Amino acid sequence: MQRGPLVEINIACLKHNFDTIGRLTGKVPVLAVVKADAYGHGAVRIATLLEEMKVHAFSVAFNSEAVELREAGIKKPILVFFDPPDIDEILSYDLTPVLVNERAAGELSALSLKRGKRVKVHVTIDTGMGRLGFLSLRDVNALREVAALKGIQVTGVMSHFSEADLLDRTFAELQLKRFLEVRKELFPLFGGCLWHMSNSAAVLSYPDAHLDMVRPGLMLYGCDPFKRKNSSLLPVMTVRCKILEVRKVPTGTSVSYGRTFVTRRDSLIGVIGLGYSDGYPRALSNKGRVIVNGQVAPIVGRICMDLTMVDLTDITGLTNEYLWRPYNCIILGKEGDVEITADELAAYADTISYEILTSLGRSKHKCVTNVSSAASAVTS
Ligand SMILES: *Cc1c(COP(=O)(O)O)cnc(C)c1O
């Protein structure tokens, strides 16, 4: 058995979430965001599956992620959101860079002309994210100059919401308004471009922002950016680990560093082979829960680097046969009626589901399932 948790990827749930996007957006093409190793789910595997599901394009953060996908045989367009463009990689791997300023555009155009090429690019407009891009209110003339460059061809224009996951949509509306103003200003110069702005939150709640293409990430993986418990999305990732040992200990036994938990009855304490070095937040100490044999077991004491203790005293059915199973403890996922979501772990750890997925997803040990029962249970 390899070190670390087993990350299980459910294809049926991925398909369900992808179809959900299709239902919400109609015929609008879907660009799947697979940066950060597809939010910890494995970019090559997820992109391969999504290509079969007729995704329009992909995007990643950095050039190296795009190269990895091409070398694995991914054929659809790949947008590189953040890295400065690299002319050699663009040409050898057919990548689509996203340009963030006039200088990057000028340099790329010059290099591309030298090779006798015209490279397709998208540009990004900062309408209120305050991160990267041409400022929507200031840089319209710069964009006109970019459009005139001979070595590049602008085929897409994007912007990114900074708080589309709030119920109060005031700022999102302002951002969309700014984006549409730029589009109007630049028409017909950028007339044939794909204008795109919608992350998962906007796909789910802001149809006016769907425009020419949508760019969901999180919802593909089954998490709701609004953290709603009744969302129809299905979590793609299940994370399992192993109970290494079950110990019978008397009342008054302190557990783990700092002795923050002391048993108040004769107890069965399970020792799990997983800790904060596996991306399991230490903040779950004395707060989180795991699933053992379809039942909830609370985490007791501090989470260690490689070990976590859970109280198994009230768990039934802990036969030797059960305990011999290789991955007999679920830390993220569902069994029977019990479910532990990324949002739950994120709440304890004072973070967001995105960080839980990318942290636990770093495990090298991944496998695939295709259990559609979970999917049909929710859709029917
Ligand atoms: C990560 C990212 C997305 C996807 O956001 P989700 O909230 O995961 O849907 C879309 N666009 C850009 C520019 C991003 O960086």
The ligand as a Tripos MOL2 file, in Angstrom:
@<TRIPOS>MOLECULE
LIG
   15    15     1     0     0
SMALL
NO_CHARGES

@<TRIPOS>ATOM
      1 C1        -10.2820   29.2010  -11.2320 C.3       1 LIG1
      2 C2        -10.8910   30.0670  -12.2580 C.ar      1 LIG1
      3 C3        -12.1760   29.7750  -12.7720 C.ar      1 LIG1
      4 C4        -13.0730   28.6980  -12.2070 C.3       1 LIG1
      5 O1        -13.6450   29.1410  -10.9930 O.3       1 LIG1
      6 P1        -14.6430   28.2050  -10.1620 P.3       1 LIG1
      7 O2        -15.0910   29.0620   -9.0390 O.co2     1 LIG1
      8 O3        -13.8470   27.0380   -9.6960 O.co2     1 LIG1
      9 O4        -15.7350   27.7970  -11.0780 O.co2     1 LIG1
     10 C5        -12.6320   30.5380  -13.8450 C.ar      1 LIG1
     11 N1        -11.8820   31.5450  -14.3550 N.ar      1 LIG1
     12 C6        -10.6670   31.8750  -13.8530 C.ar      1 LIG1
     13 C7         -9.9070   32.9870  -14.4580 C.3       1 LIG1
     14 C8        -10.1400   31.1520  -12.7810 C.ar      1 LIG1
     15 O5         -8.9520   31.4900  -12.2730 O.3       1 LIG1
@<TRIPOS>BOND
     1     1     2 1
     2     2     3 ar
     3     2    14 ar
     4     3     4 1
     5     3    10 ar
     6     4     5 1
     7     5     6 1
     8     6     7 2
     9     6     8 1
    10     6     9 1
    11    10    11 ar
    12    11    12 ar
    13    12    13 1
    14    12    14 ar
    15    14    15 1
@<TRIPOS>SUBSTRUCTURE
     1 LIG1         1 GROUP 0 **** ****
